[in-house]
C-alpha cells in the first residue's frame, strides 16, 4: 500500500469507528479503530477511540494500552486523560487512577459527562472530597442530568451531608423516577415516620414494574426498610422477600460449588503460616460477612492519626487474579485456587502495595476493608507476612438477616448468595467453617472480635484492636463518629453517630419469618441464643 494513502484511509476508518460506537457496537468500533491504527500507528484520536470502545466492550486491558498511548501523544486533551483514568480504575489500579485523575482535573474539563466520569474515578480512588467538588461542577453545568444528581448525592452521603443528599436524590428522581437505586438510598437517609415516608410512591412504582428485576429489588427493599421503621416487621419482611425473590429468579447461586471452594482453601493452607518479617506492615485488613460491623471497626481504627482509611479496595483480589492469569472479576472457584497457589507471594505483595499508591502513602498504615477478603486470607498472609487482620463476627441470626435486608448489586459475583434467606444461611455456615480454619493457621495474625462486644465495651475493644495492629493508644479512637474521613459503604450513615444498640438482636422482630433459617443453622451446630 502506498504510505501516502494511509492517512486519508485511516481517517475514513476512524469515522466508521465513531459511527459504530455511537450506534452501540463497541466491538466493531474497536476493530475499525485498530485497523486505522495499523495504517497510522501514531494517531492519538485512533488510540482514544479504540480505548473508549474497548472500555465499553469490557476489555479494560486493551483499553488501558490504547488510552495510555493517546495521553502520551496528546497530554493536553482532558477527555483523553479522563478516559485513561477510567481505564486504570477498571483494571483496579486505583493509585495510578488517582494520579491520572489529578492530571485530568488540571486540564480543566468543562463537559458535564467528562466531569461525571472524572468524579466517578475519584469515588473509586476513595477521594470523595474531590469527587464532590467535581460532581458539583457537573451539576452546575447540567442541572437536568439525573445521573449527575445521583452521584452528587452519593458523594454527599459519603461525606455525611444527608440534608443536601436528600435534596439531590429528590432532584434525581424528579428527572428519572426509574433510577431505582436512588429510591433505596432516599429511604436509608433517615428513620421514616407516619408523617414523613415514601411508602405510597414506592408501592405504586413497585406495582407498575412487576417484570423489572432492578426495580423490584430496590423498591421492595426500600419498602421493607420503611415498614420496619414504622413498626410493622411482618409487612417489612414480605417486601424484603419480594425484592430478593425477583433477583433470585435470574441470579443463580451454587451452594455446593461454594462449599467445594472452602474445601479447596482449607486444603491449600493446611499448616500454620509463620508470622514473619515481610515487605511492609502497612495494611490492616478488616474482613467478615457484610453488614456485621466491619465499617464500625474500620472507623475506630482509622480514627488513629497514623492510619489512613483506604475504603473497600478491590486491589488484592485484582492483583491476585492478574498474576494468576484468571478471568478478572469472575466468581472465585477451585480452579482459581489452583492457579493462585502458583503465584509468587513476594511479587503479589509488592504488586498489591504498589497498586495502592499514592493514596495509601499519606500515613504509615492503612485499612483495607473489603469484607469478602476473608476468602483470600491465606494468600494475604503469605504475600504480606506482617499485615494485621481483623475479622468481625456477629450474632448468626442478625448476620443473615442483615444480608437479607440489603439490596446488594445482582451483578456482583461476591453477593450471589444474598438473594435467598436459606442461601444466606448456607453461605454463613461456610464462612464460619473457613474462619475457624484461618484462626488455626494464622496464629497471632488474626484477631476475631464480636460486633456485640464492640458495642458493649467500646474502649476495651478499641484498645484491643489497636494493640493487635501494633498502634499506640489514641483517644480519637473513642470518638470515631467525628472521623472526617469519607465512607461510601452501606453503613456510611450509621457510623457518623455514636455507638448504638438498636441493631443488636434485630432478628427477634422476625422470629416467625426466620424460623426456617434458625432450623438450618441449629441443625448445622450453630447455637442460637435464647432470650
C-alpha positions as CSV (number, residue, x, y, z in Angstrom):
1,X,0.0,0.0,0.0
2,X,1.2,3.5,-0.8
3,X,2.0,5.1,2.5
4,X,0.8,8.5,1.2
5,X,-2.7,7.0,1.0
6,X,-2.7,5.7,4.6
7,X,-3.8,8.9,6.5
8,X,-7.0,9.5,4.4
9,X,-8.0,5.9,4.6
10,X,-7.3,5.8,8.4
11,X,-9.5,8.9,8.8
12,X,-12.3,7.2,6.9
13,X,-11.9,4.1,9.2
14,X,-12.0,6.3,12.3
15,X,-15.2,7.9,11.1
16,X,-16.7,4.5,10.6
17,X,-15.5,3.5,14.1
18,X,-17.1,6.6,15.6
19,X,-20.4,5.8,13.9
20,X,-20.2,2.2,15.1
21,X,-19.6,3.3,18.7
22,X,-22.5,5.8,18.6
23,X,-24.7,3.0,17.2
24,X,-23.9,0.9,20.2
25,X,-21.5,-1.6,18.7
26,X,-18.2,-1.0,20.6
27,X,-16.6,-4.3,19.4
28,X,-17.0,-3.2,15.8
29,X,-15.8,0.3,16.7
30,X,-12.7,-1.1,18.4
31,X,-11.9,-3.3,15.3
32,X,-12.2,-0.4,12.9
33,X,-10.1,1.9,15.1
34,X,-7.4,-0.7,15.4
35,X,-7.4,-1.2,11.6
36,X,-6.9,2.5,11.3
37,X,-4.0,2.4,13.7
38,X,-2.3,-0.2,11.6
39,X,-2.3,2.3,8.8
40,X,-1.4,5.3,11.0
41,X,0.1,4.0,14.4
42,X,0.7,7.4,15.8
43,X,-2.8,8.8,15.5
44,X,-3.9,9.9,19.0
45,X,-7.6,10.0,18.2
46,X,-7.4,6.5,16.9
47,X,-5.9,5.3,20.2
48,X,-8.5,7.3,22.1
49,X,-11.4,5.8,20.1
50,X,-10.1,2.3,20.3
51,X,-9.6,2.7,24.0
52,X,-13.1,4.1,24.6
53,X,-14.6,1.3,22.5
54,X,-12.6,-1.3,24.4
55,X,-13.8,0.1,27.7
56,X,-17.4,-0.1,26.6
57,X,-16.8,-3.7,25.4
58,X,-15.5,-4.7,28.9
59,X,-11.9,-5.1,27.6
60,X,-10.1,-2.9,30.2
61,X,-6.6,-4.2,29.5
62,X,-6.9,-3.3,25.8
63,X,-8.5,0.0,26.6
64,X,-5.6,0.8,29.0
65,X,-3.0,0.3,26.4
66,X,-4.7,2.5,23.8
67,X,-5.7,5.3,26.2
68,X,-2.1,5.4,27.7
69,X,-0.8,5.9,24.2
70,X,-3.4,8.6,23.4
71,X,-2.5,10.6,26.6
72,X,1.2,10.1,25.8
73,X,0.7,11.6,22.3
74,X,-1.6,14.4,23.3
75,X,-1.2,15.1,27.0
76,X,-3.3,18.3,26.8
77,X,-6.6,16.6,26.0
78,X,-8.8,16.4,29.1
79,X,-11.1,13.8,27.5
80,X,-8.1,11.5,26.9
81,X,-6.9,12.0,30.4
82,X,-10.3,11.3,32.0
83,X,-10.8,8.1,30.0
84,X,-7.3,6.9,30.8
85,X,-8.1,7.3,34.5
86,X,-11.3,5.3,34.0
87,X,-9.4,2.5,32.3
88,X,-6.9,2.4,35.2
89,X,-9.9,2.1,37.6
90,X,-11.3,-0.7,35.5
91,X,-8.0,-2.6,36.0
92,X,-8.2,-1.9,39.8
93,X,-5.1,0.3,39.6
94,X,-6.6,2.9,41.9
95,X,-3.4,4.6,42.9
96,X,-2.4,5.3,39.3
97,X,-6.0,6.2,38.6
98,X,-5.9,8.9,41.3
99,X,-2.8,10.4,39.8
100,X,-4.3,10.3,36.3
101,X,-7.5,11.9,37.6
102,X,-5.5,14.7,39.1
103,X,-3.8,15.3,35.8
104,X,-7.2,15.4,34.1
105,X,-8.6,17.8,36.6
106,X,-5.6,20.1,36.0
107,X,-6.7,20.3,32.3
108,X,-10.0,21.9,33.5
109,X,-12.6,19.8,31.7
110,X,-16.0,21.5,31.4
111,X,-18.1,18.9,29.6
112,X,-20.6,17.6,32.3
113,X,-20.2,14.0,31.1
114,X,-16.4,14.2,31.4
115,X,-16.8,15.7,34.9
116,X,-19.2,12.9,35.8
117,X,-16.7,10.3,34.7
118,X,-13.9,12.1,36.5
119,X,-15.9,12.2,39.7
120,X,-16.6,8.5,39.5
121,X,-12.9,7.9,39.2
122,X,-12.3,9.9,42.4
123,X,-15.0,7.8,44.1
124,X,-13.2,4.6,43.1
125,X,-10.0,6.1,44.5
126,X,-11.7,7.0,47.8
127,X,-11.1,10.7,47.1
128,X,-14.7,11.7,47.9
129,X,-14.0,15.4,48.7
130,X,-12.6,15.8,45.2
131,X,-15.4,13.8,43.8
132,X,-17.9,16.1,45.5
133,X,-16.3,19.2,44.0
134,X,-16.3,17.7,40.5
135,X,-19.9,16.5,40.8
136,X,-20.9,20.0,41.9
137,X,-19.3,21.4,38.8
138,X,-21.1,18.8,36.7
139,X,-24.4,19.6,38.4
140,X,-23.9,23.3,37.7
141,X,-23.2,22.7,34.0
142,X,-26.0,20.1,33.6
143,X,-28.7,20.6,36.3
144,X,-31.1,18.4,34.3
145,X,-28.9,15.3,34.3
146,X,-30.3,12.7,36.7
147,X,-27.1,10.7,36.9
148,X,-25.1,13.8,37.9
149,X,-27.6,14.4,40.7
150,X,-27.4,10.8,41.9
151,X,-23.7,10.8,42.0
152,X,-23.7,14.2,43.7
153,X,-26.0,12.7,46.4
154,X,-23.7,9.6,46.9
155,X,-20.7,11.9,47.4
156,X,-22.7,14.0,49.9
157,X,-23.7,10.8,51.8
158,X,-20.0,9.6,51.9
159,X,-19.1,12.9,53.5
160,X,-22.0,12.9,55.9
161,X,-24.2,15.7,54.5
162,X,-27.5,13.9,54.5
163,X,-29.7,17.0,54.2
164,X,-28.1,18.1,50.9
165,X,-28.1,14.4,49.8
166,X,-31.8,14.2,50.2
167,X,-32.3,17.2,48.0
168,X,-30.0,15.8,45.3
169,X,-31.8,12.5,45.4
170,X,-35.2,14.1,45.1
171,X,-33.9,16.2,42.2
172,X,-32.6,13.0,40.6
173,X,-36.0,11.2,40.9
174,X,-37.9,14.2,39.6
175,X,-35.8,13.8,36.4
176,X,-35.7,10.0,36.3
177,X,-38.2,8.2,38.6
178,X,-36.8,4.9,37.2
179,X,-33.4,5.4,38.7
180,X,-34.3,2.7,41.1
181,X,-31.3,2.7,43.4
182,X,-32.0,6.4,44.3
183,X,-35.3,5.3,45.9
184,X,-33.4,2.9,48.2
185,X,-30.8,5.5,49.1
186,X,-33.5,8.0,49.9
187,X,-35.2,5.6,52.3
188,X,-31.9,4.9,54.1
189,X,-31.2,8.6,54.7
190,X,-33.4,8.9,57.8
191,X,-35.8,7.0,60.0
192,X,-39.1,7.2,58.3
193,X,-42.2,8.3,60.3
194,X,-46.0,8.1,59.7
195,X,-45.8,11.8,58.7
196,X,-42.7,11.5,56.5
197,X,-42.2,8.4,54.4
198,X,-42.3,7.3,50.7
199,X,-44.5,4.3,51.0
200,X,-47.2,5.4,48.7
201,X,-44.8,6.4,45.9
202,X,-42.7,3.2,46.4
203,X,-45.8,1.0,46.4
204,X,-47.2,2.5,43.2
205,X,-43.9,2.1,41.4
206,X,-43.4,-1.5,42.5
207,X,-46.9,-2.4,41.3
208,X,-46.3,-0.8,37.9
209,X,-42.9,-2.6,37.3
210,X,-43.5,-6.3,38.1
211,X,-41.1,-7.6,35.4
212,X,-38.2,-5.2,36.1
213,X,-35.8,-7.0,38.4
214,X,-33.8,-4.0,39.4
215,X,-36.9,-2.0,40.2
216,X,-38.3,-4.8,42.3
217,X,-35.1,-5.2,44.2
218,X,-34.7,-1.6,45.2
219,X,-38.3,-0.6,45.6
220,X,-39.3,-3.6,47.8
221,X,-36.1,-3.3,49.8
222,X,-36.9,0.4,50.4
223,X,-40.5,-0.6,51.3
224,X,-39.2,-3.2,53.8
225,X,-36.9,-0.6,55.4
226,X,-39.7,1.9,55.7
227,X,-42.3,-0.5,57.1
228,X,-39.6,-1.6,59.6
229,X,-39.2,2.0,60.7
230,X,-43.0,2.2,61.1
231,X,-43.0,-0.8,63.4
232,X,-44.6,-3.3,61.0
233,X,-42.0,-6.1,60.7
234,X,-44.4,-8.6,59.2
235,X,-45.1,-6.4,56.2
236,X,-41.4,-5.3,56.1
237,X,-40.4,-9.0,55.7
238,X,-42.9,-9.5,52.9
239,X,-41.3,-6.7,50.9
240,X,-37.7,-7.8,51.7
241,X,-38.7,-11.3,50.4
242,X,-40.3,-9.9,47.2
243,X,-37.2,-7.8,46.4
244,X,-34.8,-10.7,46.9
245,X,-37.1,-13.2,45.0
246,X,-37.1,-11.1,41.9
247,X,-33.3,-11.3,41.7
248,X,-33.1,-15.0,42.8
249,X,-35.1,-15.9,39.7
250,X,-32.4,-14.6,37.4
251,X,-29.2,-14.9,39.5
252,X,-28.0,-18.4,40.4
253,X,-26.1,-19.4,43.5
254,X,-24.5,-22.8,43.8
255,X,-24.0,-23.7,47.4
256,X,-22.2,-26.9,46.7
257,X,-19.7,-25.1,44.5
258,X,-19.0,-22.6,47.3
259,X,-18.6,-25.5,49.8
260,X,-16.1,-27.0,47.4
261,X,-14.2,-23.7,47.2
262,X,-13.9,-23.6,51.0
263,X,-12.7,-27.2,50.9
264,X,-10.0,-26.2,48.4
265,X,-8.9,-23.2,50.5
266,X,-8.7,-25.4,53.7
267,X,-6.6,-28.0,51.8
268,X,-4.4,-25.3,50.2
269,X,-3.3,-23.9,53.6
270,X,-3.2,-26.9,55.9
271,X,-0.5,-25.8,58.3
272,X,0.1,-22.6,60.3
273,X,1.7,-19.8,58.4
274,X,4.6,-18.1,60.0
275,X,4.3,-14.5,61.3
276,X,7.5,-13.4,59.5
277,X,9.1,-10.1,58.7
278,X,7.8,-9.2,55.3
279,X,7.7,-6.3,52.8
280,X,5.6,-4.0,54.9
281,X,3.3,-3.8,57.9
282,X,1.2,-1.1,56.4
283,X,-2.0,-2.8,55.6
284,X,-4.7,-3.6,58.2
285,X,-7.2,-6.0,56.6
286,X,-10.7,-5.9,58.0
287,X,-12.9,-8.8,56.9
288,X,-16.1,-10.6,57.7
289,X,-19.6,-11.2,56.4
290,X,-21.1,-8.0,55.0
291,X,-23.2,-5.9,57.4
292,X,-21.5,-7.3,60.6
293,X,-19.7,-4.2,61.8
294,X,-16.7,-4.0,59.6
295,X,-17.3,-0.4,58.8
296,X,-17.6,0.4,62.6
297,X,-14.3,-1.2,63.3
298,X,-12.7,0.5,60.3
299,X,-13.8,3.9,61.6
300,X,-12.4,3.2,65.0
301,X,-9.0,2.1,63.7
302,X,-8.8,4.8,61.1
303,X,-9.5,7.5,63.7
304,X,-5.9,6.9,64.8
305,X,-3.7,9.6,63.4
306,X,-1.2,7.0,61.9
307,X,-3.9,5.2,59.9
308,X,-5.4,6.1,56.5
309,X,-8.8,4.8,55.6
310,X,-8.5,3.4,52.1
311,X,-12.0,2.0,51.9
312,X,-13.2,-1.2,50.3
313,X,-10.3,-1.9,48.0
314,X,-10.6,-4.5,45.2
315,X,-6.8,-4.3,44.8
316,X,-5.7,-7.6,46.4
317,X,-8.1,-9.9,44.6
318,X,-7.5,-7.9,41.4
319,X,-3.7,-8.3,41.6
320,X,-4.0,-12.0,42.5
321,X,-6.3,-12.6,39.5
322,X,-3.9,-10.7,37.2
323,X,-0.8,-12.7,38.4
324,X,-2.7,-16.0,38.3
325,X,-3.9,-15.3,34.8
326,X,-7.6,-15.9,35.7
327,X,-10.6,-14.0,34.5
328,X,-10.9,-10.6,36.1
329,X,-14.0,-10.3,38.4
330,X,-15.1,-13.9,37.9
331,X,-16.5,-15.8,40.9
332,X,-13.8,-17.5,42.9
333,X,-13.7,-21.2,42.5
334,X,-11.5,-24.3,42.9
335,X,-9.6,-23.7,39.6
336,X,-8.8,-20.2,40.8
337,X,-7.3,-21.6,44.0
338,X,-5.1,-23.9,41.9
339,X,-3.9,-21.0,39.7
340,X,-3.4,-18.6,42.6
341,X,-1.2,-21.1,44.5
342,X,1.4,-20.8,41.7
343,X,1.7,-17.0,42.2
344,X,4.9,-15.8,43.8
345,X,3.9,-14.4,47.2
346,X,6.6,-11.7,47.4
347,X,5.7,-10.5,43.9
348,X,2.0,-10.4,44.8
349,X,2.6,-8.4,48.0
350,X,4.8,-5.9,46.1
351,X,2.2,-5.6,43.3
352,X,-0.6,-5.0,45.9
353,X,1.2,-2.3,47.7
354,X,2.3,-0.6,44.5
355,X,-1.3,-0.6,43.3
356,X,-2.5,1.3,46.3
357,X,0.0,4.2,45.7
358,X,-0.1,7.2,46.0
359,X,-3.3,7.3,48.1
360,X,-2.1,5.0,50.9
361,X,1.3,6.6,51.3
362,X,-0.2,9.5,53.2
363,X,0.2,7.8,56.6
364,X,2.3,4.9,57.9
365,X,-0.7,2.5,58.0
366,X,-3.9,2.0,56.1
367,X,-7.1,0.0,56.4
368,X,-8.3,-2.3,53.6
369,X,-11.9,-3.0,54.5
370,X,-13.2,-5.4,51.9
371,X,-15.4,-7.9,53.8
372,X,-15.1,-10.8,51.3
373,X,-11.3,-10.8,51.6
374,X,-11.9,-13.5,54.3
375,X,-11.7,-15.8,51.3
376,X,-8.2,-14.6,50.5
377,X,-6.7,-14.6,53.9
378,X,-4.3,-17.5,53.2
379,X,-2.9,-15.6,50.1
380,X,-2.8,-12.3,52.1
381,X,-0.9,-13.9,54.9
382,X,1.7,-15.4,52.5
383,X,2.1,-12.2,50.4
384,X,2.1,-9.7,53.3
385,X,3.6,-11.5,56.3
386,X,3.4,-8.5,58.6
387,X,-0.1,-7.4,57.7
388,X,-2.6,-7.5,60.6
389,X,-6.0,-9.0,60.0
390,X,-9.2,-8.3,61.9
391,X,-12.4,-10.4,61.4
392,X,-15.8,-9.3,62.6
393,X,-18.2,-11.8,63.9
394,X,-21.8,-11.1,64.8
395,X,-24.9,-13.0,66.1
396,X,-25.6,-15.6,63.4
397,X,-29.3,-14.7,63.0
398,X,-28.5,-10.9,62.9
399,X,-25.8,-11.6,60.4
400,X,-28.1,-13.5,58.0
401,X,-31.0,-11.0,58.5
402,X,-28.7,-8.0,57.8
403,X,-27.6,-9.6,54.5
404,X,-31.3,-10.3,53.6
405,X,-32.3,-6.7,54.3
406,X,-29.6,-5.3,52.0
407,X,-30.1,-4.6,48.2
408,X,-26.7,-5.9,47.0
409,X,-25.8,-5.5,43.4
410,X,-27.1,-8.5,41.5
411,X,-24.1,-8.2,39.1
412,X,-21.6,-8.7,41.9
413,X,-20.0,-12.2,41.9
414,X,-19.4,-11.8,45.7
415,X,-23.1,-11.5,46.6
416,X,-24.8,-14.2,44.6
417,X,-25.7,-16.0,47.8
418,X,-27.6,-12.9,49.2
419,X,-30.9,-13.3,47.3
420,X,-32.4,-16.2,49.2
421,X,-32.7,-16.5,53.0
422,X,-31.5,-20.1,53.2
423,X,-28.7,-19.5,50.7
424,X,-27.5,-16.8,53.1
425,X,-27.6,-19.3,55.9
426,X,-25.6,-21.8,53.9
427,X,-23.1,-19.2,53.0
428,X,-22.8,-18.1,56.6
429,X,-22.0,-21.8,57.6
430,X,-19.2,-21.9,55.1
431,X,-17.9,-18.5,56.4
432,X,-17.9,-19.9,59.9
433,X,-16.1,-23.0,58.8
434,X,-13.4,-21.1,56.9
435,X,-12.8,-18.6,59.7
436,X,-12.3,-21.4,62.2
437,X,-9.6,-22.8,59.8
438,X,-7.9,-19.4,59.3
439,X,-7.9,-18.9,63.1
440,X,-6.0,-22.1,63.4
441,X,-3.4,-21.4,60.7
442,X,-2.9,-17.7,61.3
443,X,-1.9,-17.6,65.0
444,X,-1.0,-14.1,66.0
445,X,-2.1,-12.6,62.7
446,X,-5.8,-12.8,63.0
447,X,-8.0,-11.1,65.6
448,X,-11.6,-12.1,65.8
449,X,-13.9,-9.7,67.6
450,X,-17.6,-9.7,68.0
451,X,-19.8,-6.8,67.0
452,X,-21.7,-7.1,70.2
453,X,-18.5,-6.9,72.2
454,X,-17.5,-3.7,70.5
455,X,-20.9,-2.2,71.2
456,X,-21.0,-3.3,74.8
457,X,-17.4,-2.2,75.6
458,X,-16.2,0.4,73.1
459,X,-13.0,1.5,74.9
460,X,-11.8,-2.0,75.9
461,X,-12.5,-3.2,72.3
462,X,-10.7,-0.2,70.8
463,X,-7.7,-0.8,72.9
464,X,-7.6,-4.5,71.9
465,X,-7.9,-3.5,68.2
466,X,-5.1,-1.0,68.3
467,X,-2.8,-3.4,70.3
468,X,-3.4,-6.1,67.7
469,X,-2.4,-3.6,65.0
470,X,0.7,-2.5,66.9
471,X,-0.6,1.0,67.3
472,X,-0.2,3.2,70.5
473,X,-3.4,4.2,72.2
474,X,-5.1,7.4,71.0
475,X,-8.3,9.0,72.4
476,X,-9.5,9.9,68.9
477,X,-10.5,6.2,68.5
478,X,-13.2,6.7,71.1
479,X,-14.7,9.5,69.0
480,X,-14.9,7.6,65.7
481,X,-18.2,9.4,64.8
482,X,-16.1,12.6,64.5
483,X,-13.8,10.9,62.0
484,X,-14.0,13.2,58.9
485,X,-12.7,10.6,56.5
486,X,-15.4,9.7,53.9
487,X,-17.1,6.3,53.8
488,X,-19.1,5.0,50.9
489,X,-20.4,1.7,52.3
490,X,-23.9,0.7,53.1
491,X,-23.1,1.8,56.7
492,X,-21.9,5.3,55.9
493,X,-24.9,6.9,57.6
494,X,-24.8,4.8,60.8
495,X,-21.1,5.3,61.5
496,X,-21.4,9.0,61.8
497,X,-23.4,8.5,65.0
498,X,-22.1,7.3,68.4
499,X,-22.4,3.5,69.0
500,X,-26.0,2.4,69.4
501,X,-27.6,-0.9,70.3
502,X,-30.7,-0.9,68.1
503,X,-29.2,-3.3,65.5
504,X,-28.5,-5.9,68.1
505,X,-31.0,-8.8,68.2
506,X,-33.0,-7.2,65.4
507,X,-33.8,-10.7,64.3
508,X,-36.2,-11.1,67.2
509,X,-38.7,-8.9,65.4
510,X,-38.8,-11.5,62.7
511,X,-38.7,-14.8,64.7
512,X,-41.7,-16.4,62.9
513,X,-40.4,-15.4,59.4
514,X,-36.9,-16.6,60.2
515,X,-37.8,-20.0,61.7
516,X,-36.5,-21.9,58.6
517,X,-33.2,-20.1,58.9
518,X,-33.0,-20.9,62.5
519,X,-33.6,-24.6,61.9
520,X,-30.9,-24.6,59.2
521,X,-28.3,-23.1,61.4
522,X,-29.1,-25.2,64.5
523,X,-29.1,-28.4,62.5
524,X,-25.5,-27.5,61.5
525,X,-24.5,-27.0,65.1
526,X,-24.8,-23.2,65.4
527,X,-26.0,-22.2,68.8
528,X,-28.8,-19.6,68.7
529,X,-29.0,-17.6,71.9
530,X,-32.4,-17.7,73.7
531,X,-33.8,-14.5,75.2
